[in-house]
Amino acid sequence: MYEMRTGRRLTKFTVDGDEAAKYSCPVTYQYVAGQAVEMAQGVKDETLSRRLRPWVMGSPR
């Protein structure tokens, strides 16, 4: 996460996907042999809000 005004990195974190695959994965994709396939899974609004709330509402420290 970066501060908008200065671009300074504030923290780094991951959020596990918790949205059902039928809502967040493409219907089709092209696979190339020998290449890794990474596909992000969607995150519910509530999950992301909970993770960001301390940074928006006050100091997370």
N, CA, C and O atoms as a MOPAC input file, in Angstrom:
PM7 MOZYME 1SCF
protein

 N      0.85400 1    -1.14000 1     0.00000 1
 C      0.00000 1     0.00000 1     0.00000 1
 C      0.91200 1     1.21700 1     0.00000 1
 O      1.89300 1     1.27300 1     0.74200 1
 N      0.57700 1     2.20000 1    -0.84700 1
 C      1.37400 1     3.41700 1    -0.98500 1
 C      0.57500 1     4.64300 1    -0.56800 1
 O     -0.64400 1     4.69600 1    -0.73200 1
 N      1.27600 1     5.61200 1    -0.03300 1
 C      0.64600 1     6.88000 1     0.29800 1
 C      0.40900 1     7.63600 1    -1.00200 1
 O      1.32500 1     7.79300 1    -1.81000 1
 N     -0.79900 1     8.09500 1    -1.20100 1
 C     -1.16700 1     8.72900 1    -2.45900 1
 C     -0.34400 1     9.98900 1    -2.73400 1
 O      0.11600 1    10.19900 1    -3.85700 1
 N     -0.16700 1    10.79000 1    -1.75400 1
 C      0.48400 1    12.08300 1    -1.94100 1
 C      1.96400 1    11.95900 1    -2.29800 1
 O      2.44700 1    12.65600 1    -3.19000 1
 N      2.68300 1    11.07700 1    -1.60500 1
 C      4.13400 1    10.99500 1    -1.76900 1
 C      4.60400 1     9.76600 1    -2.53700 1
 O      5.72700 1     9.74600 1    -3.04000 1
 N      3.76800 1     8.74900 1    -2.63100 1
 C      4.17900 1     7.50500 1    -3.27500 1
 C      5.01600 1     6.61600 1    -2.36600 1
 O      5.53200 1     5.59000 1    -2.80800 1
 N      5.15400 1     6.99600 1    -1.11200 1
 C      5.93300 1     6.21900 1    -0.14600 1
 C      5.17700 1     4.94100 1     0.21900 1
 O      3.97800 1     4.97100 1     0.49500 1
 N      5.90600 1     3.81100 1     0.21500 1
 C      5.26400 1     2.54700 1     0.58000 1
 C      5.02500 1     2.51700 1     2.07300 1
 O      5.93500 1     2.75400 1     2.86800 1
 N      3.79200 1     2.22200 1     2.44700 1
 C      3.40600 1     2.16400 1     3.85900 1
 C      3.48700 1     0.74800 1     4.40700 1
 O      3.94400 1     0.53200 1     5.52900 1
 N      3.04600 1    -0.20600 1     3.61500 1
 C      3.05200 1    -1.60300 1     4.05700 1
 C      2.86500 1    -2.49700 1     2.84000 1
 O      2.54500 1    -2.03500 1     1.74500 1
 N      3.06900 1    -3.76800 1     3.06100 1
 C      2.85300 1    -4.76700 1     2.01300 1
 C      2.08700 1    -5.91400 1     2.65500 1
 O      2.45500 1    -6.37600 1     3.73500 1
 N      1.02900 1    -6.37500 1     2.00400 1
 C      0.25400 1    -7.48500 1     2.53800 1
 C     -0.44900 1    -8.20300 1     1.41100 1
 O     -0.56300 1    -7.68400 1     0.30100 1
 N     -0.91700 1    -9.39100 1     1.70000 1
 C     -1.71300 1   -10.14600 1     0.74000 1
 C     -3.10300 1   -10.35300 1     1.33000 1
 O     -3.28900 1   -10.35800 1     2.54700 1
 N     -4.05000 1   -10.52100 1     0.45400 1
 C     -5.42600 1   -10.81000 1     0.86200 1
 C     -5.83900 1   -12.06700 1     0.11600 1
 O     -5.82900 1   -12.09700 1    -1.11500 1
 N     -6.19900 1   -13.09200 1     0.85300 1
 C     -6.64100 1   -14.33700 1     0.22200 1
 C     -7.96000 1   -14.12500 1    -0.49800 1
 O     -8.86100 1   -13.46600 1     0.02100 1
 N     -8.07300 1   -14.68600 1    -1.69800 1
 C     -9.32200 1   -14.60500 1    -2.43700 1
 C    -10.42300 1   -15.34700 1    -1.70300 1
 O    -10.19800 1   -16.43600 1    -1.17500 1
 N    -11.59500 1   -14.77000 1    -1.66800 1
 C    -12.70700 1   -15.43500 1    -0.99200 1
 C    -14.00200 1   -15.35100 1    -1.79200 1
 O    -15.07700 1   -15.66300 1    -1.28000 1
 N    -13.89800 1   -14.93600 1    -3.02800 1
 C    -15.06400 1   -14.87000 1    -3.90600 1
 C    -15.14000 1   -16.19700 1    -4.66100 1
 O    -14.10900 1   -16.75800 1    -5.03300 1
 N    -16.31800 1   -16.68700 1    -4.88300 1
 C    -16.49700 1   -17.95600 1    -5.58500 1
 C    -15.86900 1   -17.88700 1    -6.98000 1
 O    -15.93700 1   -16.85800 1    -7.65200 1
 N    -15.26500 1   -18.98200 1    -7.39800 1
 C    -14.58800 1   -19.03600 1    -8.69000 1
 C    -15.51400 1   -18.65800 1    -9.84400 1
 O    -15.07500 1   -18.04100 1   -10.81500 1
 N    -16.77600 1   -19.01900 1    -9.74400 1
 C    -17.69500 1   -18.71200 1   -10.84900 1
 C    -17.88300 1   -17.20700 1   -11.03500 1
 O    -18.31200 1   -16.77100 1   -12.10300 1
 N    -17.56700 1   -16.40300 1   -10.00600 1
 C    -17.69500 1   -14.95400 1   -10.11400 1
 C    -16.38100 1   -14.25700 1   -10.45600 1
 O    -16.39000 1   -13.11800 1   -10.92300 1
 N    -15.25600 1   -14.92700 1   -10.22900 1
 C    -13.99500 1   -14.22400 1   -10.38800 1
 C    -13.03000 1   -14.82600 1   -11.40300 1
 O    -12.01700 1   -14.20000 1   -11.71700 1
 N    -13.30100 1   -15.99700 1   -11.91800 1
 C    -12.40700 1   -16.61500 1   -12.89800 1
 C    -12.98800 1   -16.46200 1   -14.30200 1
 O    -14.20400 1   -16.51000 1   -14.48800 1
 N    -12.11200 1   -16.27900 1   -15.28200 1
 C    -12.60800 1   -16.13900 1   -16.65000 1
 C    -13.23600 1   -17.44400 1   -17.14200 1
 O    -12.90600 1   -18.52700 1   -16.65800 1
 N    -14.13100 1   -17.32200 1   -18.09500 1
 C    -14.78900 1   -18.49800 1   -18.66300 1
 C    -13.77700 1   -19.34200 1   -19.42800 1
 O    -13.81100 1   -20.57000 1   -19.36000 1
 N    -12.87900 1   -18.68400 1   -20.15300 1
 C    -11.82900 1   -19.38400 1   -20.89200 1
 C    -10.50500 1   -18.65600 1   -20.70500 1
 O    -10.47300 1   -17.46800 1   -20.38500 1
 N     -9.42100 1   -19.38200 1   -20.90800 1
 C     -8.09100 1   -18.77400 1   -20.92700 1
 C     -7.20200 1   -19.62600 1   -21.79500 1
 O     -7.47500 1   -20.80400 1   -22.02100 1
 N     -6.12900 1   -19.02000 1   -22.28300 1
 C     -5.21500 1   -19.73100 1   -23.16800 1
 C     -4.00900 1   -20.19200 1   -22.36100 1
 O     -3.36500 1   -19.40000 1   -21.67300 1
 N     -3.71600 1   -21.47600 1   -22.45500 1
 C     -2.58000 1   -22.05300 1   -21.74200 1
 C     -1.45700 1   -22.31900 1   -22.73200 1
 O     -1.68900 1   -22.91700 1   -23.78200 1
 N     -0.24800 1   -21.88500 1   -22.41400 1
 C      0.92600 1   -22.14200 1   -23.23600 1
 C      1.78500 1   -23.15400 1   -22.49000 1
 O      2.19800 1   -22.90600 1   -21.35700 1
 N      2.05300 1   -24.28400 1   -23.11700 1
 C      2.81800 1   -25.35500 1   -22.48500 1
 C      4.13900 1   -24.83300 1   -21.93800 1
 O      4.86000 1   -24.09300 1   -22.60900 1
 N      4.44000 1   -25.23100 1   -20.71200 1
 C      5.69200 1   -24.84900 1   -20.08500 1
 C      5.65200 1   -23.53200 1   -19.33700 1
 O      6.62700 1   -23.17100 1   -18.67800 1
 N      4.55800 1   -22.81400 1   -19.42200 1
 C      4.44700 1   -21.54300 1   -18.71300 1
 C      3.51000 1   -21.69500 1   -17.52200 1
 O      2.47800 1   -22.36200 1   -17.59500 1
 N      3.89700 1   -21.06300 1   -16.43400 1
 C      3.06300 1   -21.10500 1   -15.23400 1
 C      1.76300 1   -20.34400 1   -15.46900 1
 O      1.74000 1   -19.33200 1   -16.17000 1
 N      0.70700 1   -20.83400 1   -14.88600 1
 C     -0.58500 1   -20.17200 1   -14.99000 1
 C     -0.95200 1   -19.64700 1   -13.61200 1
 O     -1.11900 1   -20.42200 1   -12.67100 1
 N     -1.07600 1   -18.34900 1   -13.49600 1
 C     -1.50800 1   -17.73100 1   -12.25000 1
 C     -2.81900 1   -17.02300 1   -12.51300 1
 O     -2.94500 1   -16.26600 1   -13.47600 1
 N     -3.78600 1   -17.26900 1   -11.66300 1
 C     -5.08300 1   -16.66200 1   -11.84300 1
 C     -5.57100 1   -16.14100 1   -10.49900 1
 O     -5.79000 1   -16.91100 1    -9.56500 1
 N     -5.73500 1   -14.85600 1   -10.41400 1
 C     -6.19500 1   -14.25900 1    -9.16000 1
 C     -7.66500 1   -14.59100 1    -8.94000 1
 O     -8.45200 1   -14.64900 1    -9.88500 1
 N     -8.01400 1   -14.80500 1    -7.70000 1
 C     -9.40600 1   -15.03200 1    -7.35400 1
 C     -9.93900 1   -13.75600 1    -6.72400 1
 O     -9.20400 1   -13.05600 1    -6.02700 1
 N    -11.18100 1   -13.45200 1    -6.95600 1
 C    -11.78000 1   -12.23000 1    -6.46000 1
 C    -11.83600 1   -12.14600 1    -4.94000 1
 O    -11.81200 1   -13.15800 1    -4.24000 1
 N    -11.91200 1   -10.92000 1    -4.45500 1
 C    -12.00200 1   -10.64800 1    -3.02400 1
 C    -13.29400 1    -9.88000 1    -2.77500 1
 O    -13.58700 1    -8.90600 1    -3.46900 1
 N    -14.05400 1   -10.31200 1    -1.79900 1
 C    -15.30100 1    -9.61900 1    -1.46300 1
 C    -14.99700 1    -8.23100 1    -0.90900 1
 O    -13.96700 1    -8.01900 1    -0.26800 1
 N    -15.89200 1    -7.30000 1    -1.16100 1
 C    -15.72900 1    -5.92700 1    -0.67500 1
 C    -15.51600 1    -5.88200 1     0.83200 1
 O    -14.68300 1    -5.11900 1     1.32100 1
 N    -16.26500 1    -6.69600 1     1.56600 1
 C    -16.17400 1    -6.69700 1     3.02100 1
 C    -14.77800 1    -7.12200 1     3.48300 1
 O    -14.24500 1    -6.57800 1     4.45000 1
 N    -14.20100 1    -8.08700 1     2.79100 1
 C    -12.88000 1    -8.58700 1     3.15700 1
 C    -11.82300 1    -7.51400 1     2.96800 1
 O    -10.99400 1    -7.29000 1     3.85100 1
 N    -11.84800 1    -6.85500 1     1.82900 1
 C    -10.87900 1    -5.79800 1     1.56200 1
 C    -11.09700 1    -4.61400 1     2.49300 1
 O    -10.13000 1    -4.02800 1     2.98100 1
 N    -12.34000 1    -4.25500 1     2.74500 1
 C    -12.64400 1    -3.14900 1     3.66000 1
 C    -12.10400 1    -3.42200 1     5.05800 1
 O    -11.53300 1    -2.53200 1     5.68700 1
 N    -12.28100 1    -4.64200 1     5.54500 1
 C    -11.79700 1    -5.01100 1     6.87200 1
 C    -10.27300 1    -4.88400 1     6.94900 1
 O     -9.73100 1    -4.45900 1     7.96900 1
 N     -9.59600 1    -5.25300 1     5.87500 1
 C     -8.13200 1    -5.20500 1     5.84600 1
 C     -7.61800 1    -3.76600 1     5.77700 1
 O     -6.57700 1    -3.45300 1     6.35500 1
 N     -8.33600 1    -2.89600 1     5.07900 1
 C     -7.89600 1    -1.51100 1     4.89300 1
 C     -8.38800 1    -0.54800 1     5.96900 1
 O     -7.81500 1     0.52700 1     6.15100 1
 N     -9.44800 1    -0.92900 1     6.68100 1
 C    -10.07900 1    -0.02200 1     7.64800 1
 C     -9.09600 1     0.64000 1     8.61700 1
 O     -9.19100 1     1.85200 1     8.81300 1
 N     -8.16000 1    -0.08300 1     9.23100 1
 C     -7.23700 1     0.57500 1    10.15600 1
 C     -6.41300 1     1.68100 1     9.50400 1
 O     -6.06100 1     2.65800 1    10.16600 1
 N     -6.10400 1     1.54200 1     8.23600 1
 C     -5.30100 1     2.54500 1     7.53500 1
 C     -6.13100 1     3.76800 1     7.17700 1
 O     -5.60700 1     4.87800 1     7.08600 1
 N     -7.41300 1     3.56300 1     6.97600 1
 C     -8.29400 1     4.67700 1     6.58900 1
 C     -8.83000 1     5.40900 1     7.81500 1
 O     -8.90000 1     6.63800 1     7.82700 1
 N     -9.20500 1     4.66100 1     8.83600 1
 C     -9.86900 1     5.24100 1    10.00000 1
 C     -8.91500 1     5.72600 1    11.09100 1
 O     -9.32600 1     6.46500 1    11.98500 1
 N     -7.67300 1     5.32600 1    11.02800 1
 C     -6.72700 1     5.73500 1    12.06100 1
 C     -5.43400 1     4.98300 1    11.93500 1
 O     -5.28300 1     4.13400 1    11.05600 1
 N     -4.52500 1     5.27700 1    12.78100 1
 C     -3.21100 1     4.66500 1    12.73300 1
 C     -3.28400 1     3.15800 1    13.01100 1
 O     -3.84500 1     2.75100 1    14.02800 1
 N     -2.72500 1     2.32600 1    12.12300 1
 C     -2.75200 1     0.87600 1    12.33900 1
 C     -1.65300 1     0.40300 1    13.27200 1
 O     -1.55600 1    -0.79100 1    13.55500 1
 N     -0.84100 1     1.29900 1    13.74400 1
 C      0.31300 1     0.91500 1    14.57700 1
 C     -0.08100 1     0.69600 1    16.00900 1
 O      0.76600 1     0.36900 1    16.84000 1

